[in-house]
């Protein structure tokens, strides 16, 4: 009996270790998929833009999205759309919903309802979409919890003549018509690494707190960060990457563990989610390792300070940028999720009206102007936005 208990204990310990054990940087990050990386050009002196312009002039892949079967002609008519994000109840998707409502009000012939689970559970998300296919809607907007698992239900929507547009997190391309990409993976990677280099230098060391090693967006961002860092700043040291499961307490614990483990040998922490970044900032603040002490304005010693750069919403980061802990964080990389939701509605309306379809290279999106098509069936919202002390208080989400 004791032997069985011991065996069970060892098995449980191995399972826990397999989930929680950090992954160090290797030739190719273990969490990444097998897609090719495409690091952007390294920073150049002011005015030297030729290389960046050349990189932007790339051949457009053929359209690879899906198409609805026998969709009714509703050009100019009122349409009913359901928005199914990863989950509801968090600031990020509240912001995308706000943008969708703004677009619907401007257009005047679109009704959008947001409905999603309260946890990022793919099975629950599929059930919500399935329900609206049965009820009958004219369009579905989605942000996928799992790009592969969500694809069958989206294909069923297309087969039912429903228009399908993704945003924030993609599905398999043929399961939707278009995907509104908030920023390309290599663009996020460049902004993240460049922001960190500005704080810790070209030979600094860093660690990463992410959600899980295989979460699609984070996995691709980190893979591109690795490629860009190795290309442009080869003297930097990537210490390790740890999981935090989109959990605030675990994110704080993981960041604190990294601080205690590496001490002065770690110069910066990247947060890859809107949960991990403020939690990492909180951990750095509580450890007294902010670059600037908010109480007396004194800078920590160069050897001790830990920079925090990450993806997060402005409101969550204001305490560390301009608030009570001002100066603890200098750069927050993201995009405007309000604009992301806004663009998704305009794209869907343009599809229904027959003004945008396969082969087109751009689409008009209200106040956002003209958005470009990239990667065959993706529409690029634009370059990442870096929130700093100079601009962050102008945003409220």
C-alpha positions as YAML, in Angstrom:
chain: A
units: angstrom
residues:
- id: 1
  name: UNK
  ca: [0.00, 0.00, 0.00]
- id: 2
  name: UNK
  ca: [2.83, 2.40, 0.92]
- id: 3
  name: UNK
  ca: [4.50, 1.62, -2.41]
- id: 4
  name: UNK
  ca: [1.32, 2.56, -4.29]
- id: 5
  name: UNK
  ca: [1.02, 5.83, -2.37]
- id: 6
  name: UNK
  ca: [4.66, 6.65, -3.07]
- id: 7
  name: UNK
  ca: [4.21, 5.86, -6.76]
- id: 8
  name: UNK
  ca: [1.14, 8.06, -6.95]
- id: 9
  name: UNK
  ca: [3.01, 10.90, -5.22]
- id: 10
  name: UNK
  ca: [5.92, 10.64, -7.67]
- id: 11
  name: UNK
  ca: [3.51, 10.61, -10.64]
- id: 12
  name: UNK
  ca: [1.72, 13.73, -9.38]
- id: 13
  name: UNK
  ca: [5.03, 15.48, -8.81]
- id: 14
  name: UNK
  ca: [6.12, 14.71, -12.37]
- id: 15
  name: UNK
  ca: [2.87, 16.09, -13.76]
- id: 16
  name: UNK
  ca: [3.27, 19.30, -11.76]
- id: 17
  name: UNK
  ca: [6.88, 19.66, -12.88]
- id: 18
  name: UNK
  ca: [5.91, 19.15, -16.51]
- id: 19
  name: UNK
  ca: [3.50, 22.11, -16.25]
- id: 20
  name: UNK
  ca: [5.42, 24.45, -13.98]
- id: 21
  name: UNK
  ca: [9.06, 23.83, -14.88]
- id: 22
  name: UNK
  ca: [10.51, 26.79, -16.76]
- id: 23
  name: UNK
  ca: [11.76, 26.54, -20.33]
- id: 24
  name: UNK
  ca: [15.11, 28.08, -21.10]
- id: 25
  name: UNK
  ca: [15.98, 29.57, -24.48]
- id: 26
  name: UNK
  ca: [17.38, 27.05, -26.95]
- id: 27
  name: UNK
  ca: [18.13, 26.94, -30.69]
- id: 28
  name: UNK
  ca: [14.40, 27.27, -31.29]
- id: 29
  name: UNK
  ca: [12.06, 28.00, -28.44]
- id: 30
  name: UNK
  ca: [10.26, 24.81, -27.39]
- id: 31
  name: UNK
  ca: [6.86, 26.46, -27.15]
- id: 32
  name: UNK
  ca: [6.85, 27.70, -30.74]
- id: 33
  name: UNK
  ca: [5.17, 25.99, -33.66]
- id: 34
  name: UNK
  ca: [7.16, 24.94, -36.73]
- id: 35
  name: UNK
  ca: [6.27, 28.01, -38.81]
- id: 36
  name: UNK
  ca: [9.10, 30.06, -40.25]
- id: 37
  name: UNK
  ca: [10.06, 33.20, -38.34]
- id: 38
  name: UNK
  ca: [10.45, 36.49, -40.16]
- id: 39
  name: UNK
  ca: [12.39, 39.00, -38.03]
- id: 40
  name: UNK
  ca: [12.08, 42.62, -39.13]
- id: 41
  name: UNK
  ca: [14.99, 44.89, -39.88]
- id: 42
  name: UNK
  ca: [17.20, 45.99, -36.99]
- id: 43
  name: UNK
  ca: [16.92, 49.58, -35.77]
- id: 44
  name: UNK
  ca: [18.60, 52.07, -38.09]
- id: 45
  name: UNK
  ca: [19.70, 55.65, -37.74]
- id: 46
  name: UNK
  ca: [17.09, 58.35, -38.24]
- id: 47
  name: UNK
  ca: [16.29, 58.78, -41.90]
- id: 48
  name: UNK
  ca: [17.64, 55.37, -42.96]
- id: 49
  name: UNK
  ca: [14.34, 53.73, -43.94]
- id: 50
  name: UNK
  ca: [15.24, 51.98, -47.18]
- id: 51
  name: UNK
  ca: [15.61, 48.57, -45.59]
- id: 52
  name: UNK
  ca: [12.27, 48.85, -43.82]
- id: 53
  name: UNK
  ca: [10.54, 49.99, -47.00]
- id: 54
  name: UNK
  ca: [12.03, 47.06, -48.90]
- id: 55
  name: UNK
  ca: [10.82, 44.64, -46.26]
- id: 56
  name: UNK
  ca: [7.29, 46.03, -46.59]
- id: 57
  name: UNK
  ca: [7.19, 45.40, -50.34]
- id: 58
  name: UNK
  ca: [6.40, 41.69, -50.25]
- id: 59
  name: UNK
  ca: [4.41, 39.57, -52.67]
- id: 60
  name: UNK
  ca: [0.83, 39.07, -51.52]
- id: 61
  name: UNK
  ca: [-0.08, 35.40, -50.98]
- id: 62
  name: UNK
  ca: [-3.29, 34.19, -52.61]
- id: 63
  name: UNK
  ca: [-6.55, 34.46, -50.67]
- id: 64
  name: UNK
  ca: [-6.84, 31.42, -48.40]
- id: 65
  name: UNK
  ca: [-10.03, 32.16, -46.45]
- id: 66
  name: UNK
  ca: [-13.36, 30.37, -46.62]
- id: 67
  name: UNK
  ca: [-16.63, 31.50, -48.18]
- id: 68
  name: UNK
  ca: [-20.24, 31.19, -46.99]
- id: 69
  name: UNK
  ca: [-22.59, 28.94, -48.94]
- id: 70
  name: UNK
  ca: [-25.50, 30.73, -50.61]
- id: 71
  name: UNK
  ca: [-25.34, 33.75, -48.32]
- id: 72
  name: UNK
  ca: [-28.41, 35.97, -48.81]
- id: 73
  name: UNK
  ca: [-27.97, 39.31, -50.55]
- id: 74
  name: UNK
  ca: [-28.26, 41.82, -47.71]
- id: 75
  name: UNK
  ca: [-26.35, 44.70, -49.28]
- id: 76
  name: UNK
  ca: [-27.40, 47.90, -47.54]
- id: 77
  name: UNK
  ca: [-29.94, 46.09, -45.37]
- id: 78
  name: UNK
  ca: [-30.04, 45.66, -41.60]
- id: 79
  name: UNK
  ca: [-27.97, 42.73, -40.35]
- id: 80
  name: UNK
  ca: [-27.72, 40.95, -37.00]
- id: 81
  name: UNK
  ca: [-24.24, 39.97, -35.81]
- id: 82
  name: UNK
  ca: [-23.03, 38.05, -32.77]
- id: 83
  name: UNK
  ca: [-19.59, 38.66, -31.31]
- id: 84
  name: UNK
  ca: [-18.01, 35.68, -29.51]
- id: 85
  name: UNK
  ca: [-14.67, 36.68, -27.93]
- id: 86
  name: UNK
  ca: [-12.49, 34.34, -25.86]
- id: 87
  name: UNK
  ca: [-14.35, 35.37, -22.72]
- id: 88
  name: UNK
  ca: [-16.29, 38.24, -21.21]
- id: 89
  name: UNK
  ca: [-15.65, 40.07, -17.96]
- id: 90
  name: UNK
  ca: [-12.15, 41.44, -18.67]
- id: 91
  name: UNK
  ca: [-11.17, 44.94, -19.77]
- id: 92
  name: UNK
  ca: [-9.60, 43.91, -23.06]
- id: 93
  name: UNK
  ca: [-12.72, 42.36, -24.55]
- id: 94
  name: UNK
  ca: [-14.90, 45.05, -22.99]
- id: 95
  name: UNK
  ca: [-12.84, 47.43, -25.14]
- id: 96
  name: UNK
  ca: [-13.31, 45.40, -28.34]
- id: 97
  name: UNK
  ca: [-17.05, 45.30, -27.63]
- id: 98
  name: UNK
  ca: [-17.09, 49.07, -27.20]
- id: 99
  name: UNK
  ca: [-15.41, 49.49, -30.58]
- id: 100
  name: UNK
  ca: [-17.95, 47.20, -32.20]
- id: 101
  name: UNK
  ca: [-20.82, 49.20, -30.76]
- id: 102
  name: UNK
  ca: [-19.24, 52.43, -31.99]
- id: 103
  name: UNK
  ca: [-18.98, 51.02, -35.50]
- id: 104
  name: UNK
  ca: [-22.54, 49.68, -35.42]
- id: 105
  name: UNK
  ca: [-23.86, 53.09, -34.35]
- id: 106
  name: UNK
  ca: [-21.95, 54.84, -37.13]
- id: 107
  name: UNK
  ca: [-23.13, 52.41, -39.79]
- id: 108
  name: UNK
  ca: [-26.71, 52.44, -38.61]
- id: 109
  name: UNK
  ca: [-27.65, 49.10, -40.17]
- id: 110
  name: UNK
  ca: [-25.75, 46.65, -37.96]
- id: 111
  name: UNK
  ca: [-26.86, 45.20, -34.62]
- id: 112
  name: UNK
  ca: [-24.05, 43.53, -32.64]
- id: 113
  name: UNK
  ca: [-24.50, 41.42, -29.51]
- id: 114
  name: UNK
  ca: [-21.52, 40.11, -27.52]
- id: 115
  name: UNK
  ca: [-21.98, 36.68, -25.95]
- id: 116
  name: UNK
  ca: [-19.19, 34.45, -24.65]
- id: 117
  name: UNK
  ca: [-18.22, 32.28, -21.67]
- id: 118
  name: UNK
  ca: [-16.82, 33.88, -18.51]
- id: 119
  name: UNK
  ca: [-13.70, 31.72, -18.74]
- id: 120
  name: UNK
  ca: [-11.44, 31.14, -21.74]
- id: 121
  name: UNK
  ca: [-12.82, 27.65, -22.40]
- id: 122
  name: UNK
  ca: [-12.91, 26.49, -26.03]
- id: 123
  name: UNK
  ca: [-15.74, 23.97, -25.49]
- id: 124
  name: UNK
  ca: [-17.96, 26.68, -24.02]
- id: 125
  name: UNK
  ca: [-17.03, 29.04, -26.85]
- id: 126
  name: UNK
  ca: [-17.97, 26.43, -29.45]
- id: 127
  name: UNK
  ca: [-21.32, 25.87, -27.71]
- id: 128
  name: UNK
  ca: [-22.11, 29.60, -27.86]
- id: 129
  name: UNK
  ca: [-21.34, 29.77, -31.59]
- id: 130
  name: UNK
  ca: [-23.33, 26.60, -32.28]
- id: 131
  name: UNK
  ca: [-26.32, 28.12, -30.51]
- id: 132
  name: UNK
  ca: [-26.28, 31.22, -32.72]
- id: 133
  name: UNK
  ca: [-25.95, 29.15, -35.88]
- id: 134
  name: UNK
  ca: [-29.16, 27.41, -34.82]
- id: 135
  name: UNK
  ca: [-30.88, 30.69, -33.92]
- id: 136
  name: UNK
  ca: [-29.84, 32.25, -37.19]
- id: 137
  name: UNK
  ca: [-27.66, 35.35, -37.48]
- id: 138
  name: UNK
  ca: [-26.19, 37.13, -40.48]
- id: 139
  name: UNK
  ca: [-22.65, 37.36, -39.19]
- id: 140
  name: UNK
  ca: [-20.30, 35.97, -36.55]
- id: 141
  name: UNK
  ca: [-17.27, 37.77, -35.11]
- id: 142
  name: UNK
  ca: [-14.90, 35.67, -33.00]
- id: 143
  name: UNK
  ca: [-11.60, 35.63, -31.13]
- id: 144
  name: UNK
  ca: [-10.54, 31.99, -30.91]
- id: 145
  name: UNK
  ca: [-9.46, 30.22, -27.75]
- id: 146
  name: UNK
  ca: [-8.04, 27.44, -29.92]
- id: 147
  name: UNK
  ca: [-7.44, 27.93, -33.67]
- id: 148
  name: UNK
  ca: [-7.94, 24.27, -34.57]
- id: 149
  name: UNK
  ca: [-10.75, 23.27, -32.21]
- id: 150
  name: UNK
  ca: [-12.93, 26.23, -33.18]
- id: 151
  name: UNK
  ca: [-12.60, 25.62, -36.92]
- id: 152
  name: UNK
  ca: [-15.35, 22.95, -37.38]
- id: 153
  name: UNK
  ca: [-18.11, 25.07, -35.83]
- id: 154
  name: UNK
  ca: [-17.04, 28.10, -37.88]
- id: 155
  name: UNK
  ca: [-17.14, 25.99, -41.04]
- id: 156
  name: UNK
  ca: [-20.69, 24.98, -40.12]
- id: 157
  name: UNK
  ca: [-21.54, 28.67, -39.89]
- id: 158
  name: UNK
  ca: [-20.16, 29.27, -43.38]
- id: 159
  name: UNK
  ca: [-22.10, 26.29, -44.69]
- id: 160
  name: UNK
  ca: [-25.25, 27.88, -43.20]
- id: 161
  name: UNK
  ca: [-24.64, 31.04, -45.23]
- id: 162
  name: UNK
  ca: [-23.36, 33.09, -42.27]
- id: 163
  name: UNK
  ca: [-20.50, 35.52, -42.77]
- id: 164
  name: UNK
  ca: [-17.56, 34.86, -40.41]
- id: 165
  name: UNK
  ca: [-14.78, 37.30, -39.47]
- id: 166
  name: UNK
  ca: [-12.12, 36.75, -36.80]
- id: 167
  name: UNK
  ca: [-10.15, 39.25, -34.76]
- id: 168
  name: UNK
  ca: [-7.50, 39.11, -32.00]
- id: 169
  name: UNK
  ca: [-6.95, 35.32, -32.22]
- id: 170
  name: UNK
  ca: [-7.28, 33.48, -35.50]
- id: 171
  name: UNK
  ca: [-8.75, 30.15, -36.57]
- id: 172
  name: UNK
  ca: [-7.65, 27.93, -39.44]
- id: 173
  name: UNK
  ca: [-7.94, 30.25, -42.48]
- id: 174
  name: UNK
  ca: [-10.61, 28.31, -44.38]
- id: 175
  name: UNK
  ca: [-12.94, 28.44, -41.35]
- id: 176
  name: UNK
  ca: [-13.50, 32.20, -41.73]
- id: 177
  name: UNK
  ca: [-13.54, 34.75, -44.52]
- id: 178
  name: UNK
  ca: [-11.13, 37.27, -43.03]
- id: 179
  name: UNK
  ca: [-9.09, 37.81, -39.89]
- id: 180
  name: UNK
  ca: [-8.44, 41.31, -38.56]
- id: 181
  name: UNK
  ca: [-4.90, 41.07, -37.21]
- id: 182
  name: UNK
  ca: [-4.15, 43.60, -34.48]
- id: 183
  name: UNK
  ca: [-0.46, 43.54, -35.34]
- id: 184
  name: UNK
  ca: [1.78, 41.08, -37.10]
- id: 185
  name: UNK
  ca: [3.77, 38.76, -34.87]
- id: 186
  name: UNK
  ca: [7.14, 40.10, -36.00]
- id: 187
  name: UNK
  ca: [5.94, 43.67, -35.44]
- id: 188
  name: UNK
  ca: [5.01, 42.90, -31.84]
- id: 189
  name: UNK
  ca: [8.36, 41.15, -31.38]
- id: 190
  name: UNK
  ca: [10.33, 44.13, -32.65]
- id: 191
  name: UNK
  ca: [8.44, 46.60, -30.45]
- id: 192
  name: UNK
  ca: [8.91, 44.42, -27.37]
- id: 193
  name: UNK
  ca: [12.63, 43.82, -27.84]
- id: 194
  name: UNK
  ca: [13.40, 47.40, -28.91]
- id: 195
  name: UNK
  ca: [11.55, 48.72, -25.85]
- id: 196
  name: UNK
  ca: [13.49, 46.42, -23.54]
- id: 197
  name: UNK
  ca: [16.84, 47.29, -25.15]
- id: 198
  name: UNK
  ca: [16.09, 50.98, -24.59]
- id: 199
  name: UNK
  ca: [15.96, 50.23, -20.85]
- id: 200
  name: UNK
  ca: [18.54, 47.49, -20.20]
- id: 201
  name: UNK
  ca: [20.93, 47.89, -23.11]
- id: 202
  name: UNK
  ca: [22.03, 45.60, -25.92]
- id: 203
  name: UNK
  ca: [23.76, 43.14, -23.58]
- id: 204
  name: UNK
  ca: [21.08, 42.89, -20.87]
- id: 205
  name: UNK
  ca: [19.43, 39.72, -19.62]
- id: 206
  name: UNK
  ca: [15.72, 39.00, -19.43]
- id: 207
  name: UNK
  ca: [13.08, 36.41, -18.58]
- id: 208
  name: UNK
  ca: [9.52, 35.97, -19.85]
- id: 209
  name: UNK
  ca: [6.23, 35.33, -18.05]
- id: 210
  name: UNK
  ca: [3.61, 33.97, -20.47]
- id: 211
  name: UNK
  ca: [0.25, 32.20, -20.20]
- id: 212
  name: UNK
  ca: [1.14, 28.71, -21.46]
- id: 213
  name: UNK
  ca: [3.97, 27.55, -23.67]
- id: 214
  name: UNK
  ca: [1.55, 26.61, -26.46]
- id: 215
  name: UNK
  ca: [-0.98, 29.49, -26.42]
- id: 216
  name: UNK
  ca: [-0.96, 30.42, -30.15]
- id: 217
  name: UNK
  ca: [-0.48, 34.20, -29.96]
- id: 218
  name: UNK
  ca: [2.12, 34.15, -27.21]
- id: 219
  name: UNK
  ca: [4.00, 31.24, -28.79]
- id: 220
  name: UNK
  ca: [4.34, 33.08, -32.09]
- id: 221
  name: UNK
  ca: [5.28, 36.37, -30.42]
- id: 222
  name: UNK
  ca: [8.02, 34.71, -28.39]
- id: 223
  name: UNK
  ca: [9.36, 32.81, -31.40]
- id: 224
  name: UNK
  ca: [9.62, 36.07, -33.35]
- id: 225
  name: UNK
  ca: [11.14, 37.84, -30.33]
- id: 226
  name: UNK
  ca: [13.82, 35.20, -30.18]
- id: 227
  name: UNK
  ca: [14.56, 35.50, -33.90]
- id: 228
  name: UNK
  ca: [14.69, 39.30, -33.80]
- id: 229
  name: UNK
  ca: [16.80, 39.41, -30.64]
- id: 230
  name: UNK
  ca: [19.34, 36.93, -32.03]
- id: 231
  name: UNK
  ca: [19.53, 38.86, -35.30]
- id: 232
  name: UNK
  ca: [19.76, 42.39, -33.91]
- id: 233
  name: UNK
  ca: [20.99, 42.08, -30.30]
- id: 234
  name: UNK
  ca: [22.97, 38.83, -30.09]
- id: 235
  name: UNK
  ca: [24.67, 39.87, -26.84]
- id: 236
  name: UNK
  ca: [21.39, 39.81, -24.91]
- id: 237
  name: UNK
  ca: [20.76, 36.81, -22.64]
- id: 238
  name: UNK
  ca: [17.38, 35.08, -22.54]
- id: 239
  name: UNK
  ca: [17.30, 33.42, -19.12]
- id: 240
  name: UNK
  ca: [14.04, 31.45, -19.25]
- id: 241
  name: UNK
  ca: [10.31, 31.48, -19.89]
- id: 242
  name: UNK
  ca: [7.71, 30.48, -17.28]
- id: 243
  name: UNK
  ca: [3.97, 29.80, -17.46]
- id: 244
  name: UNK
  ca: [1.37, 31.66, -15.42]
- id: 245
  name: UNK
  ca: [-1.94, 30.41, -16.87]
- id: 246
  name: UNK
  ca: [-3.53, 33.90, -17.24]
- id: 247
  name: UNK
  ca: [-3.72, 33.90, -13.43]
- id: 248
  name: UNK
  ca: [-2.84, 37.04, -11.49]
- id: 249
  name: UNK
  ca: [-1.60, 35.30, -8.34]
- id: 250
  name: UNK
  ca: [0.48, 32.78, -10.28]
- id: 251
  name: UNK
  ca: [1.88, 35.54, -12.51]
- id: 252
  name: UNK
  ca: [3.00, 37.49, -9.44]
- id: 253
  name: UNK
  ca: [4.49, 34.33, -7.90]
- id: 254
  name: UNK
  ca: [6.38, 33.44, -11.08]
- id: 255
  name: UNK
  ca: [7.80, 36.95, -11.43]
- id: 256
  name: UNK
  ca: [8.85, 36.96, -7.78]
- id: 257
  name: UNK
  ca: [10.50, 33.56, -8.23]
- id: 258
  name: UNK
  ca: [12.48, 34.90, -11.19]
- id: 259
  name: UNK
  ca: [13.58, 37.94, -9.15]
- id: 260
  name: UNK
  ca: [14.75, 35.76, -6.27]
- id: 261
  name: UNK
  ca: [16.39, 33.18, -8.52]
- id: 262
  name: UNK
  ca: [18.46, 35.51, -10.68]
- id: 263
  name: UNK
  ca: [18.94, 38.56, -8.47]
- id: 264
  name: UNK
  ca: [21.14, 41.17, -10.12]
- id: 265
  name: UNK
  ca: [21.79, 38.82, -13.06]
- id: 266
  name: UNK
  ca: [18.30, 39.58, -14.43]
- id: 267
  name: UNK
  ca: [17.79, 43.03, -15.93]
- id: 268
  name: UNK
  ca: [14.25, 42.75, -17.27]
- id: 269
  name: UNK
  ca: [10.99, 40.80, -17.38]
- id: 270
  name: UNK
  ca: [8.64, 40.53, -20.35]
- id: 271
  name: UNK
  ca: [4.94, 40.02, -19.65]
- id: 272
  name: UNK
  ca: [3.18, 38.35, -22.57]
- id: 273
  name: UNK
  ca: [-0.40, 38.83, -21.37]
- id: 274
  name: UNK
  ca: [-2.57, 41.58, -19.93]
- id: 275
  name: UNK
  ca: [-2.45, 39.65, -16.64]
- id: 276
  name: UNK
  ca: [1.25, 38.80, -16.51]
- id: 277
  name: UNK
  ca: [2.53, 42.32, -17.20]
- id: 278
  name: UNK
  ca: [0.87, 44.20, -14.30]
- id: 279
  name: UNK
  ca: [1.59, 41.24, -12.00]
- id: 280
  name: UNK
  ca: [5.28, 41.39, -12.96]
- id: 281
  name: UNK
  ca: [5.30, 45.14, -12.34]
- id: 282
  name: UNK
  ca: [3.72, 44.55, -8.94]
- id: 283
  name: UNK
  ca: [6.38, 41.96, -8.10]
- id: 284
  name: UNK
  ca: [9.20, 44.31, -9.13]
- id: 285
  name: UNK
  ca: [7.64, 47.16, -7.17]
- id: 286
  name: UNK
  ca: [7.21, 45.09, -4.00]
- id: 287
  name: UNK
  ca: [10.79, 43.90, -4.32]
- id: 288
  name: UNK
  ca: [11.96, 47.54, -4.42]
- id: 289
  name: UNK
  ca: [13.54, 47.08, -7.85]
- id: 290
  name: UNK
  ca: [11.81, 49.78, -9.89]
- id: 291
  name: UNK
  ca: [14.14, 51.96, -11.93]
- id: 292
  name: UNK
  ca: [12.60, 54.97, -10.15]
- id: 293
  name: UNK
  ca: [11.24, 54.89, -6.62]
- id: 294
  name: UNK
  ca: [7.80, 56.53, -6.67]
- id: 295
  name: UNK
  ca: [8.14, 57.72, -3.07]
- id: 296
  name: UNK
  ca: [11.37, 59.68, -3.21]
- id: 297
  name: UNK
  ca: [12.10, 59.72, -6.93]
- id: 298
  name: UNK
  ca: [15.45, 58.04, -6.41]
- id: 299
  name: UNK
  ca: [16.67, 55.56, -8.98]
- id: 300
  name: UNK
  ca: [17.56, 52.04, -7.98]
- id: 301
  name: UNK
  ca: [21.15, 51.07, -8.59]
- id: 302
  name: UNK
  ca: [21.78, 50.06, -12.19]
- id: 303
  name: UNK
  ca: [22.78, 46.57, -11.07]
- id: 304
  name: UNK
  ca: [19.57, 45.99, -9.10]
- id: 305
  name: UNK
  ca: [16.76, 47.57, -11.14]
- id: 306
  name: UNK
  ca: [14.49, 45.25, -13.14]
- id: 307
  name: UNK
  ca: [12.69, 46.68, -16.16]
- id: 308
  name: UNK
  ca: [9.21, 45.44, -17.04]
- id: 309
  name: UNK
  ca: [8.02, 45.55, -20.65]
- id: 310
  name: UNK
  ca: [4.90, 43.80, -21.81]
- id: 311
  name: UNK
  ca: [1.52, 43.51, -23.43]
- id: 312
  name: UNK
  ca: [-1.25, 44.97, -21.29]
- id: 313
  name: UNK
  ca: [-4.15, 47.38, -21.26]
- id: 314
  name: UNK
  ca: [-3.45, 51.00, -20.24]
- id: 315
  name: UNK
  ca: [-5.71, 51.07, -17.18]
- id: 316
  name: UNK
  ca: [-3.99, 48.05, -15.64]
- id: 317
  name: UNK
  ca: [-0.58, 49.67, -16.12]
- id: 318
  name: UNK
  ca: [-1.28, 53.29, -15.18]
- id: 319
  name: UNK
  ca: [-0.33, 52.75, -11.50]
- id: 320
  name: UNK
  ca: [3.17, 51.69, -12.64]
- id: 321
  name: UNK
  ca: [3.60, 54.28, -15.38]
- id: 322
  name: UNK
  ca: [2.06, 57.50, -14.04]
- id: 323
  name: UNK
  ca: [0.29, 56.53, -10.79]
- id: 324
  name: UNK
  ca: [1.36, 55.57, -7.28]
- id: 325
  name: UNK
  ca: [4.30, 53.53, -8.58]
- id: 326
  name: UNK
  ca: [5.20, 55.89, -11.43]
- id: 327
  name: UNK
  ca: [8.44, 55.05, -13.18]
- id: 328
  name: UNK
  ca: [8.33, 51.34, -12.42]
- id: 329
  name: UNK
  ca: [7.23, 50.68, -16.02]
- id: 330
  name: UNK
  ca: [8.22, 52.85, -18.96]
- id: 331
  name: UNK
  ca: [6.84, 50.96, -21.97]
- id: 332
  name: UNK
  ca: [3.59, 49.06, -22.49]
- id: 333
  name: UNK
  ca: [3.20, 47.49, -25.94]
- id: 334
  name: UNK
  ca: [-0.24, 46.81, -27.34]
- id: 335
  name: UNK
  ca: [-2.68, 48.10, -29.91]
- id: 336
  name: UNK
  ca: [-6.02, 49.81, -29.40]
- id: 337
  name: UNK
  ca: [-8.58, 47.02, -28.81]
- id: 338
  name: UNK
  ca: [-11.38, 49.53, -29.31]
- id: 339
  name: UNK
  ca: [-10.11, 50.06, -32.86]
- id: 340
  name: UNK
  ca: [-9.76, 46.30, -33.30]
- id: 341
  name: UNK
  ca: [-13.43, 45.65, -32.55]
- id: 342
  name: UNK
  ca: [-14.42, 48.68, -34.62]
- id: 343
  name: UNK
  ca: [-12.47, 47.42, -37.65]
- id: 344
  name: UNK
  ca: [-13.99, 43.91, -37.41]
- id: 345
  name: UNK
  ca: [-17.54, 45.30, -37.76]
- id: 346
  name: UNK
  ca: [-16.59, 47.50, -40.71]
- id: 347
  name: UNK
  ca: [-14.93, 44.54, -42.46]
- id: 348
  name: UNK
  ca: [-18.01, 42.36, -41.99]
- id: 349
  name: UNK
  ca: [-20.33, 45.12, -43.26]
- id: 350
  name: UNK
  ca: [-18.11, 45.61, -46.33]
- id: 351
  name: UNK
  ca: [-18.27, 41.88, -47.07]
- id: 352
  name: UNK
  ca: [-22.07, 41.78, -46.81]
- id: 353
  name: UNK
  ca: [-22.36, 44.85, -49.05]
- id: 354
  name: UNK
  ca: [-20.15, 43.26, -51.71]
- id: 355
  name: UNK
  ca: [-17.56, 46.02, -51.34]
- id: 356
  name: UNK
  ca: [-14.77, 43.74, -50.12]
- id: 357
  name: UNK
  ca: [-13.84, 40.20, -51.08]
- id: 358
  name: UNK
  ca: [-11.15, 37.75, -52.18]
- id: 359
  name: UNK
  ca: [-8.45, 39.42, -54.25]
- id: 360
  name: UNK
  ca: [-8.91, 42.88, -52.77]
- id: 361
  name: UNK
  ca: [-5.84, 44.44, -51.19]
- id: 362
  name: UNK
  ca: [-7.47, 46.95, -48.87]
- id: 363
  name: UNK
  ca: [-10.74, 47.80, -47.14]
- id: 364
  name: UNK
  ca: [-12.24, 51.05, -45.88]
- id: 365
  name: UNK
  ca: [-12.88, 51.09, -42.12]
- id: 366
  name: UNK
  ca: [-14.58, 54.32, -41.10]
- id: 367
  name: UNK
  ca: [-12.44, 56.54, -38.90]
- id: 368
  name: UNK
  ca: [-9.49, 54.17, -39.30]
- id: 369
  name: UNK
  ca: [-9.27, 54.90, -43.00]
- id: 370
  name: UNK
  ca: [-7.86, 52.30, -45.37]
- id: 371
  name: UNK
  ca: [-6.62, 49.02, -43.87]
- id: 372
  name: UNK
  ca: [-4.27, 46.81, -45.86]
- id: 373
  name: UNK
  ca: [-4.64, 43.09, -46.59]
- id: 374
  name: UNK
  ca: [-1.66, 40.94, -45.60]
- id: 375
  name: UNK
  ca: [-0.97, 37.20, -45.71]
- id: 376
  name: UNK
  ca: [-3.77, 36.38, -48.13]
- id: 377
  name: UNK
  ca: [-6.86, 36.72, -45.93]
- id: 378
  name: UNK
  ca: [-5.69, 38.90, -43.03]
- id: 379
  name: UNK
  ca: [-6.31, 42.60, -42.58]
- id: 380
  name: UNK
  ca: [-3.70, 44.50, -40.60]
- id: 381
  name: UNK
  ca: [-4.97, 47.00, -38.04]
- id: 382
  name: UNK
  ca: [-1.57, 48.66, -37.98]
- id: 383
  name: UNK
  ca: [1.76, 48.70, -36.16]
- id: 384
  name: UNK
  ca: [1.84, 48.07, -32.39]
- id: 385
  name: UNK
  ca: [1.29, 51.07, -30.13]
- id: 386
  name: UNK
  ca: [3.69, 51.81, -27.28]
- id: 387
  name: UNK
  ca: [2.04, 53.40, -24.24]
- id: 388
  name: UNK
  ca: [4.35, 55.61, -22.17]
- id: 389
  name: UNK
  ca: [4.06, 58.23, -19.43]
- id: 390
  name: UNK
  ca: [3.52, 60.81, -22.17]
- id: 391
  name: UNK
  ca: [0.37, 59.22, -23.61]
- id: 392
  name: UNK
  ca: [-1.09, 56.49, -21.39]
- id: 393
  name: UNK
  ca: [-3.44, 58.77, -19.42]
- id: 394
  name: UNK
  ca: [-5.25, 59.61, -22.64]
- id: 395
  name: UNK
  ca: [-6.67, 56.07, -22.87]
- id: 396
  name: UNK
  ca: [-9.39, 54.51, -20.76]
- id: 397
  name: UNK
  ca: [-9.67, 50.73, -21.14]
...
